[in-house]
């Protein structure tokens, strides 16, 4: 049976798909990679970046992102990408969105030093405060997935994660996992909150700073944007930068007028556990249930 083409085998296909609007593009000019948390392929070349959905669900996410981003530019302090060109076929096998590449360097932890720490804390807190203040009604009208869909995703993740874990852990561990998910999904306090528009995929590579690392300059990776609990953004932030810096940002977020109370802190910790379950599922889907990646993800969950 012939093997499916890998990403490295496909530059010519992507160059052909983009050729109508970028006629000078050559397959040798492009770099191809997968978005780690979505069914998307990213293609980059001279000053441009394009996203190719790999499923109907991914196409819907990219369409919602493209609709929302022009409304967030100017509303948010950092620069955000606006997808200026599109194939607009409506067919996920041929559809794509392209935008000028966003300038900046990834905010790696080692770039955060005593001289810029408080400035970056303020910048990040301001960004989340602004984003979470964006009108939920407007976001929904522009295509952002709803809070109800977000809860449905958690229910689906609970079923999938338990199915993956069942043959890989002992009885007491799978019992703990079942009980954890049952308490989480039945906790009314988690589902009767005031939801916000969230980024949904905060990571080190997606928070960009200026060359001198004096300020947050841009935020990328918006395909996970949706209406959800703002705790999810801070859970990702703390996983990326650690507890001390993360909680300092949440504290300043509260000083700006957003809600940062004990209930938010509790939901952040719960979302960190959700992320551990999601990492197990993602590793299983990507590399197989008997892979070292799954074993490592289960160790972190424990």
Buried (B, 14 or more C-beta within 10 A) or exposed (E): EEEEEEBEEBBEBBBEBBEEBBEEBEBEBBEBEEBEBBBBBBBBBEEBBBBBBBEEEBBBBBBBBBBBBBBBEEEBBBBBBBBBBBBEEEEBEEBBBBBEBBEBBEBBEEEBEEEBEEBBBBBBBBBBBBBBBBEBEEBBEBBBBBBEEBBEBBEEBBEBBBEBBEEBBEEEBBEEBBEBBEEBEEEEEBBEBEBBBBBBBBBBEBBBBEEEBEBBBBBBBBBBBBBBBBBBBBBBBBBBBEEEBBBBBBEBBBEBEBEBEEEBBBBBEBBBBBBBBBBBBBBBEEEEBEEEBBEEBBEEBE
